[in-house]
Amino acid sequence: MARQCFRDTVCARFGCTAESYATTVFWRCLYTHARIPARILWVVRPKIFADELDLIEVVGTAESFAELSRELASHRYHYPPRDFFRRELAIRVSGKKLARLASKVMGQT
């Protein structure tokens, strides 16, 4: 049996389309304190979340929790929070929440 990638697993679990996968994961994995400011920034400066959406797309192809964890660690190393909103205010996706979501929908295999 072929393994499903993270994107397909999330879409099946939460009933979202492949097109809405990234935004579904984005809103589920934001830091709790960032939800309201992120809604405002999503309208005013949506490009500010490009790094998060890129990360979500990259991990979407992972076929195991271990593969997703490696991609997440690589992203943390190569793309640390640089702008004021992401670095100082932590208005960004939580890596721990993303890993927890992956563990929940994929299992830790």
CNS distance restraints for C-alpha pairs under 8 A (distance, minus, plus):
assign (resid   3 and name CA) (resid  63 and name CA) 6.17 0.50 0.50
assign (resid   4 and name CA) (resid   8 and name CA) 6.05 0.50 0.50
assign (resid   4 and name CA) (resid   9 and name CA) 6.24 0.50 0.50
assign (resid   4 and name CA) (resid  63 and name CA) 5.92 0.50 0.50
assign (resid   5 and name CA) (resid   9 and name CA) 6.26 0.50 0.50
assign (resid   5 and name CA) (resid  60 and name CA) 6.39 0.50 0.50
assign (resid   5 and name CA) (resid  61 and name CA) 5.24 0.50 0.50
assign (resid   5 and name CA) (resid  62 and name CA) 5.25 0.50 0.50
assign (resid   5 and name CA) (resid  63 and name CA) 4.29 0.50 0.50
assign (resid   5 and name CA) (resid  64 and name CA) 7.36 0.50 0.50
assign (resid   6 and name CA) (resid  10 and name CA) 6.06 0.50 0.50
assign (resid   6 and name CA) (resid  59 and name CA) 6.97 0.50 0.50
assign (resid   6 and name CA) (resid  60 and name CA) 4.84 0.50 0.50
assign (resid   6 and name CA) (resid  61 and name CA) 6.07 0.50 0.50
assign (resid   6 and name CA) (resid  62 and name CA) 5.61 0.50 0.50
assign (resid   6 and name CA) (resid  63 and name CA) 6.15 0.50 0.50
assign (resid   6 and name CA) (resid  64 and name CA) 7.63 0.50 0.50
assign (resid   6 and name CA) (resid 102 and name CA) 7.09 0.50 0.50
assign (resid   6 and name CA) (resid 105 and name CA) 7.92 0.50 0.50
assign (resid   6 and name CA) (resid 106 and name CA) 7.04 0.50 0.50
assign (resid   7 and name CA) (resid  11 and name CA) 6.16 0.50 0.50
assign (resid   7 and name CA) (resid  18 and name CA) 7.12 0.50 0.50
assign (resid   7 and name CA) (resid  21 and name CA) 6.58 0.50 0.50
assign (resid   7 and name CA) (resid  59 and name CA) 7.92 0.50 0.50
assign (resid   7 and name CA) (resid  60 and name CA) 4.39 0.50 0.50
assign (resid   7 and name CA) (resid  61 and name CA) 6.46 0.50 0.50
assign (resid   8 and name CA) (resid  12 and name CA) 6.09 0.50 0.50
assign (resid   8 and name CA) (resid  18 and name CA) 7.42 0.50 0.50
assign (resid   8 and name CA) (resid  60 and name CA) 7.87 0.50 0.50
assign (resid   9 and name CA) (resid  13 and name CA) 6.07 0.50 0.50
assign (resid   9 and name CA) (resid 105 and name CA) 6.51 0.50 0.50
assign (resid   9 and name CA) (resid 106 and name CA) 7.05 0.50 0.50
assign (resid  10 and name CA) (resid  14 and name CA) 5.95 0.50 0.50
assign (resid  10 and name CA) (resid  15 and name CA) 7.84 0.50 0.50
assign (resid  10 and name CA) (resid  16 and name CA) 7.65 0.50 0.50
assign (resid  10 and name CA) (resid  21 and name CA) 7.28 0.50 0.50
assign (resid  10 and name CA) (resid 105 and name CA) 6.69 0.50 0.50
assign (resid  11 and name CA) (resid  15 and name CA) 5.24 0.50 0.50
assign (resid  11 and name CA) (resid  16 and name CA) 4.68 0.50 0.50
assign (resid  11 and name CA) (resid  17 and name CA) 5.92 0.50 0.50
assign (resid  11 and name CA) (resid  18 and name CA) 6.59 0.50 0.50
assign (resid  11 and name CA) (resid  21 and name CA) 6.38 0.50 0.50
assign (resid  12 and name CA) (resid  16 and name CA) 7.10 0.50 0.50
assign (resid  13 and name CA) (resid 105 and name CA) 7.25 0.50 0.50
assign (resid  16 and name CA) (resid  20 and name CA) 6.06 0.50 0.50
assign (resid  16 and name CA) (resid  21 and name CA) 6.19 0.50 0.50
assign (resid  16 and name CA) (resid  24 and name CA) 7.40 0.50 0.50
assign (resid  17 and name CA) (resid  21 and name CA) 6.07 0.50 0.50
assign (resid  20 and name CA) (resid  24 and name CA) 6.07 0.50 0.50
assign (resid  21 and name CA) (resid  25 and name CA) 6.24 0.50 0.50
assign (resid  22 and name CA) (resid  26 and name CA) 5.96 0.50 0.50
assign (resid  22 and name CA) (resid  53 and name CA) 6.13 0.50 0.50
assign (resid  22 and name CA) (resid  56 and name CA) 5.87 0.50 0.50
assign (resid  22 and name CA) (resid  57 and name CA) 6.41 0.50 0.50
assign (resid  23 and name CA) (resid  27 and name CA) 6.17 0.50 0.50
assign (resid  23 and name CA) (resid  53 and name CA) 7.56 0.50 0.50
assign (resid  24 and name CA) (resid  28 and name CA) 6.35 0.50 0.50
assign (resid  25 and name CA) (resid  29 and name CA) 6.01 0.50 0.50
assign (resid  25 and name CA) (resid  56 and name CA) 7.18 0.50 0.50
assign (resid  25 and name CA) (resid  98 and name CA) 7.78 0.50 0.50
assign (resid  26 and name CA) (resid  30 and name CA) 6.18 0.50 0.50
assign (resid  26 and name CA) (resid  52 and name CA) 7.35 0.50 0.50
assign (resid  26 and name CA) (resid  53 and name CA) 7.05 0.50 0.50
assign (resid  26 and name CA) (resid  56 and name CA) 7.40 0.50 0.50
assign (resid  26 and name CA) (resid  93 and name CA) 6.48 0.50 0.50
assign (resid  27 and name CA) (resid  35 and name CA) 7.69 0.50 0.50
assign (resid  28 and name CA) (resid  97 and name CA) 7.93 0.50 0.50
assign (resid  29 and name CA) (resid  93 and name CA) 5.30 0.50 0.50
assign (resid  29 and name CA) (resid  94 and name CA) 5.69 0.50 0.50
assign (resid  29 and name CA) (resid  95 and name CA) 7.75 0.50 0.50
assign (resid  29 and name CA) (resid  97 and name CA) 5.15 0.50 0.50
assign (resid  29 and name CA) (resid  98 and name CA) 5.54 0.50 0.50
assign (resid  29 and name CA) (resid 101 and name CA) 7.84 0.50 0.50
assign (resid  30 and name CA) (resid  34 and name CA) 6.42 0.50 0.50
assign (resid  30 and name CA) (resid  35 and name CA) 6.57 0.50 0.50
assign (resid  30 and name CA) (resid  91 and name CA) 7.43 0.50 0.50
assign (resid  30 and name CA) (resid  92 and name CA) 5.78 0.50 0.50
assign (resid  30 and name CA) (resid  93 and name CA) 4.23 0.50 0.50
assign (resid  30 and name CA) (resid  94 and name CA) 5.60 0.50 0.50
assign (resid  30 and name CA) (resid  97 and name CA) 7.60 0.50 0.50
assign (resid  31 and name CA) (resid  35 and name CA) 6.93 0.50 0.50
assign (resid  31 and name CA) (resid  90 and name CA) 7.43 0.50 0.50
assign (resid  31 and name CA) (resid  91 and name CA) 6.94 0.50 0.50
assign (resid  31 and name CA) (resid  92 and name CA) 6.58 0.50 0.50
assign (resid  31 and name CA) (resid  93 and name CA) 6.12 0.50 0.50
assign (resid  31 and name CA) (resid  94 and name CA) 5.57 0.50 0.50
assign (resid  31 and name CA) (resid  97 and name CA) 8.00 0.50 0.50
assign (resid  33 and name CA) (resid  91 and name CA) 7.86 0.50 0.50
assign (resid  34 and name CA) (resid  38 and name CA) 5.69 0.50 0.50
assign (resid  34 and name CA) (resid  90 and name CA) 7.06 0.50 0.50
assign (resid  34 and name CA) (resid  91 and name CA) 4.89 0.50 0.50
assign (resid  34 and name CA) (resid  92 and name CA) 7.05 0.50 0.50
assign (resid  35 and name CA) (resid  39 and name CA) 6.30 0.50 0.50
assign (resid  35 and name CA) (resid  91 and name CA) 7.91 0.50 0.50
assign (resid  36 and name CA) (resid  40 and name CA) 6.70 0.50 0.50
assign (resid  37 and name CA) (resid  41 and name CA) 6.17 0.50 0.50
assign (resid  37 and name CA) (resid  91 and name CA) 7.41 0.50 0.50
assign (resid  38 and name CA) (resid  42 and name CA) 5.74 0.50 0.50
assign (resid  38 and name CA) (resid  91 and name CA) 6.49 0.50 0.50
assign (resid  39 and name CA) (resid  43 and name CA) 6.68 0.50 0.50
assign (resid  40 and name CA) (resid  44 and name CA) 6.23 0.50 0.50
assign (resid  41 and name CA) (resid  45 and name CA) 5.03 0.50 0.50
assign (resid  41 and name CA) (resid  46 and name CA) 6.13 0.50 0.50
assign (resid  41 and name CA) (resid  48 and name CA) 7.64 0.50 0.50
assign (resid  42 and name CA) (resid  46 and name CA) 4.40 0.50 0.50
assign (resid  42 and name CA) (resid  48 and name CA) 7.98 0.50 0.50
assign (resid  42 and name CA) (resid  49 and name CA) 7.78 0.50 0.50
assign (resid  46 and name CA) (resid  50 and name CA) 7.62 0.50 0.50
assign (resid  49 and name CA) (resid  53 and name CA) 6.25 0.50 0.50
assign (resid  49 and name CA) (resid  92 and name CA) 7.36 0.50 0.50
assign (resid  50 and name CA) (resid  54 and name CA) 5.97 0.50 0.50
assign (resid  51 and name CA) (resid  55 and name CA) 6.15 0.50 0.50
assign (resid  51 and name CA) (resid  79 and name CA) 7.73 0.50 0.50
assign (resid  52 and name CA) (resid  56 and name CA) 6.23 0.50 0.50
assign (resid  52 and name CA) (resid  92 and name CA) 6.94 0.50 0.50
assign (resid  52 and name CA) (resid  93 and name CA) 6.27 0.50 0.50
assign (resid  53 and name CA) (resid  57 and name CA) 6.19 0.50 0.50
assign (resid  54 and name CA) (resid  58 and name CA) 6.18 0.50 0.50
assign (resid  55 and name CA) (resid  59 and name CA) 6.18 0.50 0.50
assign (resid  55 and name CA) (resid  72 and name CA) 7.55 0.50 0.50
assign (resid  55 and name CA) (resid  75 and name CA) 6.99 0.50 0.50
assign (resid  56 and name CA) (resid  60 and name CA) 5.98 0.50 0.50
assign (resid  57 and name CA) (resid  61 and name CA) 7.28 0.50 0.50
assign (resid  58 and name CA) (resid  62 and name CA) 7.69 0.50 0.50
assign (resid  58 and name CA) (resid  71 and name CA) 7.48 0.50 0.50
assign (resid  59 and name CA) (resid  68 and name CA) 5.47 0.50 0.50
assign (resid  59 and name CA) (resid  71 and name CA) 6.34 0.50 0.50
assign (resid  59 and name CA) (resid  72 and name CA) 7.29 0.50 0.50
assign (resid  62 and name CA) (resid  67 and name CA) 5.62 0.50 0.50
assign (resid  62 and name CA) (resid  68 and name CA) 5.26 0.50 0.50
assign (resid  63 and name CA) (resid  67 and name CA) 6.75 0.50 0.50
assign (resid  63 and name CA) (resid  68 and name CA) 7.57 0.50 0.50
assign (resid  64 and name CA) (resid  68 and name CA) 6.32 0.50 0.50
assign (resid  64 and name CA) (resid 106 and name CA) 6.97 0.50 0.50
assign (resid  64 and name CA) (resid 108 and name CA) 7.46 0.50 0.50
assign (resid  64 and name CA) (resid 109 and name CA) 5.94 0.50 0.50
assign (resid  65 and name CA) (resid  69 and name CA) 6.08 0.50 0.50
assign (resid  65 and name CA) (resid 102 and name CA) 6.49 0.50 0.50
assign (resid  65 and name CA) (resid 103 and name CA) 6.44 0.50 0.50
assign (resid  65 and name CA) (resid 106 and name CA) 6.51 0.50 0.50
assign (resid  65 and name CA) (resid 107 and name CA) 6.72 0.50 0.50
assign (resid  65 and name CA) (resid 108 and name CA) 5.21 0.50 0.50
assign (resid  65 and name CA) (resid 109 and name CA) 5.68 0.50 0.50
assign (resid  66 and name CA) (resid  70 and name CA) 6.30 0.50 0.50
assign (resid  66 and name CA) (resid 108 and name CA) 7.16 0.50 0.50
assign (resid  66 and name CA) (resid 109 and name CA) 6.66 0.50 0.50
assign (resid  67 and name CA) (resid  71 and name CA) 6.37 0.50 0.50
assign (resid  68 and name CA) (resid  72 and name CA) 6.13 0.50 0.50
assign (resid  68 and name CA) (resid  99 and name CA) 7.84 0.50 0.50
assign (resid  68 and name CA) (resid 102 and name CA) 7.78 0.50 0.50
assign (resid  69 and name CA) (resid  73 and name CA) 6.15 0.50 0.50
assign (resid  69 and name CA) (resid  99 and name CA) 6.95 0.50 0.50
assign (resid  70 and name CA) (resid  74 and name CA) 6.11 0.50 0.50
assign (resid  71 and name CA) (resid  75 and name CA) 6.11 0.50 0.50
assign (resid  72 and name CA) (resid  76 and name CA) 6.24 0.50 0.50
assign (resid  72 and name CA) (resid  95 and name CA) 7.11 0.50 0.50
assign (resid  73 and name CA) (resid  77 and name CA) 6.33 0.50 0.50
assign (resid  74 and name CA) (resid  78 and name CA) 6.12 0.50 0.50
assign (resid  75 and name CA) (resid  79 and name CA) 5.45 0.50 0.50
assign (resid  75 and name CA) (resid  80 and name CA) 7.63 0.50 0.50
assign (resid  76 and name CA) (resid  80 and name CA) 5.51 0.50 0.50
assign (resid  81 and name CA) (resid  86 and name CA) 5.35 0.50 0.50
assign (resid  81 and name CA) (resid  87 and name CA) 4.84 0.50 0.50
assign (resid  82 and name CA) (resid  86 and name CA) 6.70 0.50 0.50
assign (resid  82 and name CA) (resid  87 and name CA) 5.78 0.50 0.50
assign (resid  83 and name CA) (resid  87 and name CA) 5.81 0.50 0.50
assign (resid  83 and name CA) (resid  88 and name CA) 7.84 0.50 0.50
assign (resid  84 and name CA) (resid  88 and name CA) 5.24 0.50 0.50
assign (resid  84 and name CA) (resid  89 and name CA) 6.75 0.50 0.50
assign (resid  85 and name CA) (resid  89 and name CA) 5.02 0.50 0.50
assign (resid  85 and name CA) (resid  90 and name CA) 6.19 0.50 0.50
assign (resid  85 and name CA) (resid  91 and name CA) 5.55 0.50 0.50
assign (resid  85 and name CA) (resid  92 and name CA) 7.92 0.50 0.50
assign (resid  86 and name CA) (resid  90 and name CA) 4.55 0.50 0.50
assign (resid  86 and name CA) (resid  91 and name CA) 4.91 0.50 0.50
assign (resid  86 and name CA) (resid  92 and name CA) 5.55 0.50 0.50
assign (resid  87 and name CA) (resid  91 and name CA) 7.81 0.50 0.50
assign (resid  93 and name CA) (resid  97 and name CA) 7.73 0.50 0.50
assign (resid  93 and name CA) (resid  98 and name CA) 7.53 0.50 0.50
assign (resid  94 and name CA) (resid  98 and name CA) 6.25 0.50 0.50
assign (resid  95 and name CA) (resid  99 and name CA) 6.11 0.50 0.50
assign (resid  96 and name CA) (resid 100 and name CA) 6.01 0.50 0.50
assign (resid  97 and name CA) (resid 101 and name CA) 6.05 0.50 0.50
assign (resid  98 and name CA) (resid 102 and name CA) 6.19 0.50 0.50
assign (resid  99 and name CA) (resid 103 and name CA) 6.07 0.50 0.50
assign (resid 100 and name CA) (resid 104 and name CA) 6.08 0.50 0.50
assign (resid 101 and name CA) (resid 105 and name CA) 6.23 0.50 0.50
assign (resid 102 and name CA) (resid 106 and name CA) 5.55 0.50 0.50
assign (resid 102 and name CA) (resid 107 and name CA) 7.10 0.50 0.50
assign (resid 103 and name CA) (resid 107 and name CA) 4.58 0.50 0.50
assign (resid 103 and name CA) (resid 108 and name CA) 5.41 0.50 0.50
